[in-house]
Amino acid sequence: MEEKRLEEKRLWKIEKFIPLFCPKCNRKFSKQDEDFVLLFGDVIEESKVPRRTSGYDIIICNHCGNYTARIWLQVRTVETLEEAELLVEQEGFTNPHQVTGYGIHARPRTLIFNEEIVGPVFIHPHWPPDKEDFEDYRAS
């Protein structure tokens, strides 16, 4: 019996998310591992799998150590680095990195997470808030 192999292709993955900048030090979140890391990005042991979140994750700024909720807007894979860099410059994508696609994923594609965000996204400038602020929030 002949073994069938899935098509395999190297692609470039770029991401669009908010906030674009760290709310504490105002540095741009451009490249993962240089500017930010995932809070539970390297958990490997089977017994310590973090709970999946829907549409967001927590990143840590490498410049000031601030924890920030990152809300996913769009992820795109393209065939060349030039295409990825053009989208970073013109459409506000960030974090270009190389990935391998297999089978039906071995082609350029776009995933849209939030087609529309209603109103501005507010992030408290001083996190964690003072105890009084937190009590006011819980009372409302």
Secondary structure, DSSP 8 states (H G I E B T S, - for coil): -------EEEEEEEEEEE-SB-TTT--B--SBTTTEEETTTT--SGGG-----SSEEEEEETTT--EEEEEEEEEEEES-HHHHHHHHHHH--EEEEEEEEEGGGSS-EEEES-S---S-----SSSS--HHHHHHHHH-
